[in-house]
Amino acid sequence: MENIRICRITREQENEAKALLPTELSEVLLEGTPITAFAASLPEGAAGALAGFAEGSSFRIEWLYVSPEYRRRGLGSALMEALAELLADEDLIISAEYTLTDADMETLRPFLLKQGFTQEEAGYPRYSLGTVKDLKIKAGIPKEALQYEILPFSEVPKDILVSAGIEAEKQDRPLPQGGLLSQNVLKDYSFCVLQDNEVRAYATVEQKAEDLLLISSLWSGISDPRILMLMLLQASVLLKKAYPGSTKVALLALNETSEKLAKKVFGFLQSATYVFSKDA
């Protein structure tokens, strides 16, 4: 193994490893939320990072990344070894979940299996929608849908979104992890329908990695499901302007209802969730 240096990333050191971590994890570190993060460096500089957190009886790996030019040089293995050493005395299961293309998994799956992970069935899966450039919403936007006031979250009063989130939890509606006001939700690309200052439908978009956007929740209390198409159409137009065309897009089906709605909006859905786990 090369001259690899592994160190813990702390709140004070966050800026040094910022380029290696997704935005939401950097923000979590700065807020002081207890997550575990490591950076891997070669003599020429920082080249990889791993981050995750303990949740119940498991440790969830949220991020494992090595810069493309430094791959196949032992950095990923060194990061996993550092995590294993840290958790050696803990009775935990280490889990990892990815939304990737089959081509990406051709390299990641062998690595994880070599590290002692086993592949498991996903609960509610994520579905690949292709890339931002290819993102397509099924045609058929009704003219009458224009009577609804559709706004990005960034233009909706906070108290309205708070109320909508509380009601969504009561009614067991799909919600992003952390709720509608989660820092991971892209407020300019997530939309909702307002009627009398009440949220009647919403579609949320999160950035889960540098090259991965996730449509994390779809819900509509309006009988015509095509309203979802209108919200997602607006989101897709803005995303195509703001993100590289190669950015991957996926959808999370949080329950059977949201899965059915997604199929109506996007047509055929291709499962793209991969779950791995092993004992610490």
N, C-alpha and C positions, 0 to 999 in steps of 0.2 A: 504494500500500500504506500502511496506517495506521502510526502510530508504534509499531512492534513492536520489542521488545527480545528478543534471543536470547542466552542464556548457557548455558555448560556446567554440568551438575549434578554436583557432586562429593560425596564421602563427607561432607564437612563441611557441605555445603549441602543434604543430603538432606531435612532436615525442612522446608525452605522449599517444596519441590515435592512433598511427601508426598501431598497430596490429588490430584495429577495422575498419580501412578504406582501400578500395582497393588502389593499387599503384597509379593509375591515379589521384585519388582525393587527396592523400597526396602530389603528385607533384604539382597539381594545387594550393593547399594551400601554398606551399613553394614559388611558383611563385608570390603570392600575388593576384591571380585572385579572384574577389569577389564572394565567395560562402558562404553559411550559413551551419555551421556544429555544432552539439551538441554531447556531450558524456554523457552517463549515467553510474553512478558508484554505487556500493554497498560498504559496509564497507570492503569487501574482495578485492575490486579492480574494475577497469573499466570493463564494461560488455556489452555495447551497444553503437551504434552511429547512427546518422541520418545526411544526408548531401544533399544539393540541391541548386538551384539557381533560381532567378527570370528571366523569359524570356517572354517579352511582357506582356500579361494580366494574366499570370499564374506563379505559383511557382512549379518547377519540382523537385520532390524528386528523387534523383539519387541513394541514398543508405539508407537503413533502415536495421540494423543488430543487433541482440542480440546473444551473445554466447550461444550455445546449452545448456550448463549446467545452464544457468541463465534464461531460457525462462519460461513463465507462472508465472512471478513474478512481472509483472507490468511495466517492463522497456520500452517495446514498447509503451505502453499507455503514460508513462511519457514523452518520447521523442516527441510524437505527440502533447501532451498538450503544451510542450515548444514551438514547432513550431507554433501552433495555437495562443498562446499568443503573439508571436513576430509579427504575421501577422494580428492580430485582427483589426487593423485600415487600413489595405490595401484592396483594391478592387481587389482581385486576386482569381483565381481558383487554388487549389492545385491538382496536377496530379502526378500519379505514374504509371510506366510501368515496367513490369517484364517479363523475359523469364525464365519460370520454368516448371517443370514437373507437371502433374495433381496431383501427390501425395503431392508435395510441396504446391500447391494451396489449398489443403484441410484444411490447417491450416492458410495460409495467407489470403485467401478470407474472411473467417468469421471475422478475426481481422479487416480488412479494412472496411468491411461493418458495423461493430460495431462502427468504428470511424467516420461513416457518409459518407463514400465514396460510389459511385455507379460504377458499372462495365460498360464499354463502348466498342464499336467495335474498333478494331485496324485499322490503316490505312494500311500501308504495313507491314504485320506481320513478326515476327520472327518464324523460324521453328526449332523444336527440331531435332537434328541429333543423339541423344543418348549421349554416353560418349566417351571420348578419346579412351578407350579400344575397344569400338565397332564401332568406326568410319570406315566407308567403302566407298570407291569410286568405282563406277560402272566400271567393267573390260572393256578392249578394248582400251588400250593405243597403238596408231599406231606407228610403227617404224619410219615413216617419221617425226613424231613430234620431234624426237631427233635432227633434224637439227636446231631447234630453240635454242637460248641461253637463258636459264632460270636461273635467279639469285635471291637470297633473297634480299630484300630491303637493308639490311645491307652492301651489296657489290656493290650497284648501286650508282654512283656519285649523290650527292645531287641536282646538277643543272638539271640533267635528270629527276629526280622525280618531281622537281618544275615545269619544262616544261610540264610534263605529267599531273600534277594536274591542271595546268592552262587550258590545252587543254580539259581535262575531264569536267571542269566546263563549258567551251564554248559549248561543245557538249552534255551537260546534261547527262553525263555518271555516273554510280553509283560511289559514293565516300564515304569513312568513314567520320563521323562527324569530322570536323577539317582538312580534306584533307589527301593526301597520306603520308604527313610528320607529321601527328598528333602524339603527344606523346603517345597516346593510342595504336597505331599500333605496333604490335610486329614485329620488323624489321627482325629478324632471321627466322620468320615463315610466312612472307608475301612474295609472289613471283611475278616476272614479266617476260615477254618475251621481249628481246631486239633485234631489227634489225636496224643496222646502227645507233646505239645510240638513237634509238627511242623506247619508250615503246609501244608495240603492244597488250599487254594483261596483266592483273594483277588479283591477288586474295589476299585480305588483311585479316589478323587475328588480333583481339583485345582481350585483357583480360578485361572483363567487371566486374568480381568479382573474389574472391579467387577460386571459384569452377565453373566458367563459362567462356568459350572462345566463341567469336562471330566471325564468318566469315562475315565481314561487307560489303564487296563489291566484286563482280565478274564482270569482263568485258573482252571481247575479240574482237579485230578487225580482227582476223584471221578466215577464213571461217569455218575451222574445229573446232567445239566447244570442241572436245576431248582434245584440248590443256589445257583447264581448268582442266581436269582430271589429267593431268600430273603435273600441278602446285600444285593442292590440294593433290595429292598423295605424293609429296615430303614434303609438309607441314605436312600431317598426320603422316608420318614416324618419323619426328623430334619431333612432339608434343607427340607421344607415348613414346619417350625416355625421354622427359623433364617434363611431367606432370603426376600426379597420374591418374591411369586408370579410376577412378570415376569422374574425372572432366567433367562437362557437356559441350556439344558443340551445338551451335545454329547457324543459318544462317539468315541474314537480307535480305529480298527481297525489294530493294529500288524502283523497278519499274517492269512492266510486263515482260520486256525483261530479266532482271536478274532472275526473278522468273522462266521463261521458261528454262534458261540456268541451273539453279540449279536443276531443275527436271531431266534434261538430265544427270547431273553429279551424283546426289545422288538417283535418282529414286523417290519413294514416300516421300513427305514432310508432316510432322505433325505440324500443327500450334501450337505455344507455347507462343503467345503473350497475355498478360493480361494488360488491361488499366483501371485505376480507377481515379476518380476525385471527388472533392467536393469544395464548396465555402469556402474561408478562414474565 
